[in-house]
Amino acid sequence: MSNFFIHKITVYHTEDGETFEPLHFNTVYFRHNKKTNLIDKGLQEGSTGSITIPTTEKLKITTDDYVVEGIVEDTFNLRDLQDKYQLFKVVSVDDNRKGGLQHYKIGVSE
């Protein structure tokens, strides 16, 4: 299992939309794709991705949260994090803690 879950992420989790707590995960699988969309005003670039977190424990991750690839210690400031890192917004959270490989699957978008 350790050969597959080689990525690290920091999740900035919030309960109230104002205060964000960094949660570090050292063994996840993070797959993301860059894409370009043609819109009225030209090209729009962005990335989407999915993160698999193997765990049997309940995680505090919601669609109000943000994700940075890697372990970072920065305090949460949306603009500063966007300037410094590729910042993703959590768009879906699937709790798959049943069966053989118990995990969460997190959908993210830039």
C-alpha positions, 0 to 999 in steps of 0.5 A, spaced: 500 500 500 505 504 501 507 504 494 501 507 491 499 512 497 506 517 496 503 524 496 502 528 502 497 534 502 495 539 507 487 540 508 485 547 511 479 545 514 473 550 517 467 549 521 465 556 521 467 559 514 472 564 518 477 560 522 481 554 518 485 549 521 491 545 517 490 538 517 496 534 514 496 527 511 502 524 509 500 517 505 495 519 500 494 518 492 493 525 489 491 525 481 490 532 478 489 534 471 490 540 468 485 543 463 483 548 458 476 551 457 474 555 451 469 560 454 466 567 451 472 571 454 478 566 451 481 560 454 480 559 462 485 554 465 484 550 471 485 543 474 481 538 477 483 532 481 481 526 486 485 525 492 484 518 496 486 518 503 486 511 506 483 511 513 478 507 518 477 514 522 472 519 520 475 525 517 473 532 518 473 534 511 467 538 507 466 542 501 468 549 505 475 546 505 481 547 501 487 543 499 495 544 498 499 539 495 505 537 500 505 539 508 505 546 509 505 550 515 502 557 513 496 560 516 490 560 512 490 566 508 486 565 501 490 570 497 497 568 500 496 561 499 493 562 492 500 566 490 504 561 493 501 554 492 496 551 487 490 551 491 484 547 490 477 547 493 474 541 496 468 540 491 466 533 493 467 528 499 465 521 499 466 516 505 468 509 503 470 506 509 466 500 508 469 493 505 476 492 503 480 498 502 477 503 507 478 510 504 475 517 503 475 520 496 475 527 495 474 531 489 478 538 488 478 543 483 482 550 482 
